[in-house]
Amino acid sequence: MDFLYAKHDEIVENLFLFFRDQLERDPHATLKQVEQELNALYIRYGNDWTGRGIIGDNTQQATIAGLEAVRAECLARLGHRSTRLS
Protein backbone atom coordinates (compact mmCIF):
# COMPACT_ATOMS: atom_id res chain seq x y z
CA MET A 1 0.00 0.00 0.00
CA ASP A 2 2.88 2.39 0.62
CA PHE A 3 3.77 2.06 -3.06
CA LEU A 4 0.27 3.15 -4.07
CA TYR A 5 0.29 6.16 -1.75
CA ALA A 6 3.76 7.21 -2.94
CA LYS A 7 2.79 6.81 -6.59
CA HIS A 8 -0.44 8.76 -6.05
CA ASP A 9 1.45 11.65 -4.46
CA GLU A 10 4.09 11.58 -7.20
CA ILE A 11 1.48 11.80 -9.97
CA VAL A 12 -0.40 14.65 -8.28
CA GLU A 13 2.79 16.62 -7.67
CA ASN A 14 4.15 16.08 -11.18
CA LEU A 15 0.90 17.17 -12.79
CA PHE A 16 0.87 20.37 -10.80
CA LEU A 17 4.52 21.02 -11.73
CA PHE A 18 3.76 20.30 -15.39
CA PHE A 19 1.06 22.99 -15.48
CA ARG A 20 2.89 25.53 -13.28
CA ASP A 21 4.23 27.66 -16.15
CA GLN A 22 0.93 27.52 -18.01
CA LEU A 23 -0.87 28.66 -14.86
CA GLU A 24 1.37 31.71 -14.73
CA ARG A 25 0.98 32.59 -18.41
CA ASP A 26 -2.68 31.91 -19.09
CA PRO A 27 -4.86 30.46 -16.32
CA HIS A 28 -8.01 30.71 -18.48
CA ALA A 29 -6.58 28.57 -21.29
CA THR A 30 -5.13 26.17 -18.74
CA LEU A 31 -8.53 25.88 -17.08
CA LYS A 32 -10.17 25.03 -20.39
CA GLN A 33 -7.54 22.40 -21.20
CA VAL A 34 -7.72 20.82 -17.74
CA GLU A 35 -11.53 20.72 -17.71
CA GLN A 36 -11.59 18.99 -21.10
CA GLU A 37 -9.14 16.39 -19.86
CA LEU A 38 -11.11 15.91 -16.63
CA ASN A 39 -14.34 15.35 -18.58
CA ALA A 40 -12.65 12.57 -20.56
CA LEU A 41 -11.07 11.07 -17.44
CA TYR A 42 -14.34 10.98 -15.51
CA ILE A 43 -16.00 9.16 -18.42
CA ARG A 44 -13.09 6.73 -18.69
CA TYR A 45 -13.13 6.20 -14.92
CA GLY A 46 -16.79 5.19 -15.08
CA ASN A 47 -16.19 2.84 -18.02
CA ASP A 48 -14.24 0.20 -16.13
CA TRP A 49 -16.12 -2.85 -17.33
CA THR A 50 -12.87 -4.66 -18.26
CA GLY A 51 -11.23 -3.97 -14.90
CA ARG A 52 -8.16 -1.78 -14.65
CA GLY A 53 -6.94 -3.30 -11.42
CA ILE A 54 -5.66 -1.57 -8.32
CA ILE A 55 -2.67 0.06 -10.03
CA GLY A 56 -4.76 1.37 -12.92
CA ASP A 57 -7.42 2.70 -10.57
CA ASN A 58 -4.80 4.39 -8.40
CA THR A 59 -3.17 6.02 -11.41
CA GLN A 60 -6.50 7.26 -12.73
CA GLN A 61 -7.58 8.59 -9.32
CA ALA A 62 -4.25 10.37 -8.87
CA THR A 63 -4.46 11.92 -12.33
CA ILE A 64 -7.95 13.20 -11.59
CA ALA A 65 -6.82 14.54 -8.20
CA GLY A 66 -3.84 16.30 -9.76
CA LEU A 67 -5.92 17.89 -12.48
CA GLU A 68 -8.57 18.95 -9.96
CA ALA A 69 -5.80 20.69 -7.98
CA VAL A 70 -4.66 22.52 -11.10
CA ARG A 71 -8.28 23.40 -11.86
CA ALA A 72 -8.75 24.80 -8.35
CA GLU A 73 -5.62 26.92 -8.73
CA CYS A 74 -6.87 28.24 -12.08
CA LEU A 75 -10.20 29.20 -10.54
CA ALA A 76 -8.45 30.88 -7.60
CA ARG A 77 -6.26 32.92 -9.94
CA LEU A 78 -9.26 33.90 -12.05
CA GLY A 79 -11.33 34.79 -8.99
CA HIS A 80 -14.14 32.34 -9.79
CA ARG A 81 -16.34 30.66 -7.22
CA SER A 82 -18.22 28.40 -9.63
CA THR A 83 -17.54 24.68 -9.79
CA ARG A 84 -17.53 24.42 -13.59
CA LEU A 85 -16.95 26.88 -16.38
CA SER A 86 -18.51 26.56 -19.80
Order of alpha helices (4+ residues) and beta strands (2+ residues): alpha-alpha-alpha
